[in-house]
């Protein structure tokens, strides 16, 4: 029986448009025929069907209210105005048919009743729209300042942004979880539109839960609806946010799960919550692009470029507005120290150099030091140990070095203390660890890799 009620209730969006169509048709025909009154019989039939279809809409709407978990406070104005619309349709029919019981209607001209009917239908439709789209649907694109001036409550929408140096000091709820809920959930779970009687705009509302009970089970994300509904398949009716709404990212879902598993703290910092840095990597500010120096240089000779490309080395311009070049040996795995001489004719123009997966050794550092504008250097998966890293210290534009998967010896990294502008150093897959690296250069951000995020059910969802 419950299934039948739910099925019939879901016919409401289909049925509800029928009376609107009949009523608008009737009002238009009435306006056209207001003098001759040749179409009263047709109008009476139109309003009869309007009344019947409006009654069906009221019935299916009521069943939807019972089956979908709406709060009565949310639907009451739409429900009562819908019933009034149905009754008004039958009254219009009775008046046009000349039924004596409704003679009192003649005290007001028909045009007056038509205007009132139009206002009633518009109000009913507006209330229905508020239920499905929210009271702020029309004004949602407006700035918060205008929304506030119009009397609408606003919820701050901001992206998560953590400082990479003191990320652990951020409050896990206020700075991380709250922005996720505000951006993805609060539009349907706020004091003015509390679907399922659930409020997600405050700590009190989250802890109270909704009409189906608590949405958080202490330290058990896998049993908490606040998490489990996020990872249901998109075609599941219980998936939240509903299809068509902005969906949280995989990283945001991971954070919600980790927060609940940590006991869903509202006042603790990230450090106090004991959460791993890997969960927050996506929310650190993106580094500014530094793929070439901010200076002008002459263009490299086309003859030199073509000669180098014939050896299998790939060369691309960094940008259309710059003469700097990106040089890659991605298709030249046999590239060795002896081959480096071929690059020197364009040494001034090279700002990005990819020597990853080649046969170069530490002997290449003396040649690399001859590239005055080198900015990004990739030496990953080579036999580099780093013993001559110090030779690159004079390169004032060098910002990033990738030593991933090399034979690097951690003690050689101390030379980087003398690098004035180096910002990024990639060391995963090497012997280097936070304990073994002795660096006193605060400008350098070191990435050791080995980040592991546990899989979540949403990984298999096709959006």
N, C-alpha and C positions, 0 to 999 in steps of 0.2 A: 504493500500500500504506500509506503514511504517513497519507493522508487517511482510509482505512478504519479504521486503528488509532485515530486521533483521534476519528472518529465513534463507534466502539464505546465508546471510553473515556468519552465524554460521556453515555453511557447509564447510567453508574454511579449518579448521584443518583436515577435512576428505579428501577433494579434493587435498590439497596441497602435499600430499605424493605420489599421483599417478605419476605426472611428474618426481619426484625424482627417483622413481622406474624404470620408463621407461628409463630415461637418464643414470642411473648407469648400467642398463642391456645393453643398447646400447654401452656404452663406453667399458664395459668388453668384449662384443662380438666383437667389433671393434679391440680391442687389440689382441684377440685370432685369428682373421681372417685377420690381417694386411698384410700378405703376399699373401695368396691365393685369398682373396676377393670373397669367395664363398657365403657369406651371405649378400651381398649388398641389395638384395631385401627385406630380413627380416629386416635388419637395417633401411632401408628407412621406412618401416611400423612402426617400433618401434619409430623412431623420429617423424613420423607423429602424432602418438598417444601422444607422449610426448608434442608436440606443442599444440594439442587440449586440453589435460588435463591441461597444463600450462596456457592456455588462460582462462579456466574455473576457475583455481585457482586465477588468477589475478582478474577476475570478482567478485568472491565471497569474495576475500580479500578486494577489493575496497568497496563492500557493507558492509563488517564488519567494515571497517574504518569509514564509514558514520554512521553506526548504533550504534557503541560501544563507540563513543566519544573520539577516539584517536586523538591526535594532529598530524597535517600533518608532522611536523618536526620529529615526532617519527617514522612515517611509510614510509617516502619518499624514503629512500634508499632501503628498502625491496620492495616497489612498483615498482620503476624503474628497479631494477635488476630482479624482477620477469617478467616484460614485456620483458626485454632483453633476459631472458631465453626462453620465449615463441618464440620470433623471431628467436633466434639462433637454436631452435629445427626445425623450419620450413626451415631454411637455410640448415641445415644438411640433412634434407629430400630432398630438391631440388638438392643439390649437388650429393647425392647418386643416384637420379633418372636421373641425367645428364641434367637437365634443363639449357639451355644456358644462361639464365638471371643471373645465379650465377657462371658463369665461372671464374669470378675474384677470387673466393675462392680457385681455384686450384693453385694460386701463392704461397700459404702456404701449406706445406704438411699436409695431413689429421691428422697426429699425433699431429701437432701443434694446429690445430683447436680443437682436442679432449682435449688437455691439457687446452686450454683456456676455453672450455666448462665446464670442471670439476671445474676450479677455479671460474667461474661464478656461477655455481650451489651451490658450497660451500659458497660463499659470500652471495648469496641470502638466503640460509638456516640459515646462521649465523645471518643475520639481522632479520629474522623472530624470531629466538630464543631470540634475544635481546628484542624484543617487548613483548613476552610472559613471559620470565623469568627475564629480566633485563640484562643490559650490564655487570653486575658484577656476573652473575650466576656461571660461571666457577671458578672465583677466590673468591667467597663469603666465603668459609671455611678458607681462608688464613688470617693470622694475619693482623691487620690494617697497621702495619709497612711495610709489603710486598706489600699490596694493594697501599699504597701511593707511594712506589718506582716504581710501575708499572704505575703510573699516574692516578689511580682511586681515586675518592673522597670518603672519609670515613665518616661515621656517628657514633659517639660514642654510643655504646650500653652498657648501665649499668642498673642494677636493682635498683629499688627505695629502699633506705635504710635511715631511719630516726632515729635520736637519741631520745630515749624515754624521756630524760630529757628536751631537748630544741627543740622538734619537731615543735613547733609553730613558731620558728624563720626561718625555711626553706622557700625558695621561692616556691610558689605554682606551677608556670610554670617551672622554671629552674630545680628544684629538684624533681618534681612529674610528671607533665603532659608531659614535654619534653621527659623524658625517656620512657614513655608509647608510645608516637608517634614514637620515634626513633626505638623502638624494634618491633612495630607492624604495622606501616603505612609507614614510610619513604622509605622503599625499593621499593615501587611503586609510591611514590609521592615525588620525588626529582628532581633536575634540569636536570638530565640525563634521567630520566624516569618519566615523569609527566602525569600519567594516569588521563584522564579527565581534563588536564591542571591545576591540583591541586598540589600545593607544601605544604607539611606539615613539612618541615625541618626548617622553620623560622617563626617568628612572622608575617612578611610581607605577606608570602605566605598563612598563615592560615587566616588572615584578608581579603586578596584579594579574596579567594575562587577559584572555578574552573569554567569550562565552563557552568555549570548549575547554577552558582551564588554563593552566600555566603554559607559557611558551618556552620557558627555560627550566630544565632539570639540572640541579646543581652539579656542575663539573661533568656533565654528560651530554655533549653536543649531539651525539648520535640518537639521543632520546628527546631532544629539544626541538619543538616545532619551528622555533626561530631559525634553526639551521636546516633541519630535514626538509622543510618545504622549499628551501633554496635549491636543493640538489635533486628534486624530483624531475622527471622528464618534462619537457616543455608542454607536451600534449596532455599531461595529467592535470585535471581540473584543480587539484590542490596545490599545484606549483605556484610559488610566489617569488617575485611579483608576477601578476598575470601576464599571459602572452600579449604583446603589444606595448607593454610598459618597459621602461629602461631596466635592463637586467644588470645585476652586480657582476663584476669581473671574477674570474677564478681566484685572483689574489684577494679580493674583498671577501669572498666566501671563506677562504682559508682563515682570514683574520677573525671572522665571526665564530668559526669553529674553535679556533685557538683560544679566543676570549672566553667562550662558554666553558671549555675544558679547564681553563685556569680558574674557574669559579665565578665567572662573569663579574669581575670587580668593577666598581664605578669610580672609586677614588684613587686606585693605585696607578703608579707609573708603569711603563712597559718593563723596566728593570725589575720592579717589585712583583710583576706578574710572571716573571720568569720566561718570557717569550723569546724565541730565537730571532736573530737579525735577518735570517733568510726570508722571514714572513714579510719584512718591510722594505726589501730592496726596491720594489716597484714604485715606492712612494717617496723615494729620495729625489730631490730636484735633479733634473737632467743637466748634465754638464754642458756648458756652452761649447759650441763647435770650435775646435782649434785645429782644423786640418791643414792650415797653412798660415804663415806669418802675415801680419797686416802691413805689408810693404809691397812696393812695385818693383818688378824685375823684368829684364828683357825676355822675350820668348826664346825657347830653345830652337836650334836649327832643325828644320824638317828632315834634313839629310841625316843628322845624328840620330833623330828619333827612329827613322826608318831602318837605319843600320842596326840599332839595338833591338828593334822588334823582330828583325830577321833571325835573331838568336833564340827567339821563343819567349822573350821577356815582354810582358804586357804593359803598355803605357797609356794612361788616360789623363786628360786635363782635370784638375781639381774642380774647376768651374768655368763657365763661359767668360766670366769677367776677370779671370786670373790666368797668369802664365805659369803658375805652379803645376807640377805634375805628380800623379800617383803612379808609382812603378811597382809591379807585382811579378814575382817569379812563380806564380801558382801553377803554371804549365811547364815549368822548367826545374824539375826536382833535382836535376844534375848540376844546377848552378853552384859553383864553388868559389873559394877565395880568389882563385886565379882569374875567374870571369868578371870580378868586380871592376877591373880596369875599364871594361866596356861601358860602364855607367858614368864614368868621370866627365865625359864631354857635356853631360847635362846636370852636373853636380849642383849647380846653382838653382836649378828649377825643381829638383826633387824635394818635396815636402812630406810625402808619405811613401814609405818603402816597406814592402812586404817580402821578406826573405824566409818566411815560414816553410817548413818541410823541405828545405834545401840542404846542401852539404857544406855550408859555411861553418867556420870554426872561429875561435877567438882571434885568429889572425886577421879577420875582417874588420875588427874595431879600428885599426889604424886607417883603413880606407873610409869607414863610416864617418870618422872624424873630419873628413875632407868635404862633407856635405853641409855647407854653412846654414842652410834653411830647413834642415831635416826637423820635422815636427812630430810625426808618428812613425815609430819603428817597430816592426813585427819580426821577431826572431824565434817564434815558437817552433817547437819540435825540431830543434837543430842540436848540434853537438856543443853549443855554447856553454862554457862554465862560468863566464863572467869575469875572468881574471884581469881582463883589460878594459873593463867597463869605465874605469877612470878616464880613459882617453876621450870619452864623449862629453865630459864635463864642460868644455868650452862651447858646446853647441847651445847657444842662448835661446833657440826657439824649440828645443826638444821638450815635448809635453807628455808623451806617452811611450812606454816601452812594454812590449809583450814578450815575456820569457817563459810562457806556458810550455810544459812538457820538455824542457831543456835539461841538460846535465848541470845546471846551475849549482854552484857552491855558495851557501848562504853567507859565508864570511866575505865574499867579494862584493856584497851589496853595500857594505859600509862606504864604498866610494861614492854612493849616491847622495851622501850627506853634503857633498860639494856641488850638487846640481841645483842651480838657482831657480829654474822654472819647471822642473819636472812635476807633473800632477798625478799621473796614473801609472801604476806598475802592476802587471799581471803575473802572478807566480804560481797559479794552480798547476798541479802535476809536477812539482819540483820538490827538492828536499827542504825548501824554505817553509818555516812555520812562524807564527807570531812570536814564539819563544826564541827561535834561532836568529831572527832578523834584528839587528841592532841599528836602527835608524833613528836619527834625531832631527829629521827634516819634516816639520809639520805640514808642509805643502803637499807631500806625497800621500796619495790614497792607495793602499795596497789591497789587491783582490787575491785572496788565497783560494777561492773557489770552494769546492766540496759542499755546495749548498744542496740540501735535500728537503724537498717538500713532499709530505705524504700525499698519495693520490686521494681524490675525493670523488664521490659519485658523479658530480657535475662534469668531470673530465670527459665523460662519454656522451654528454648531451649535445645534440646538434641544434644550434640556434638558427 
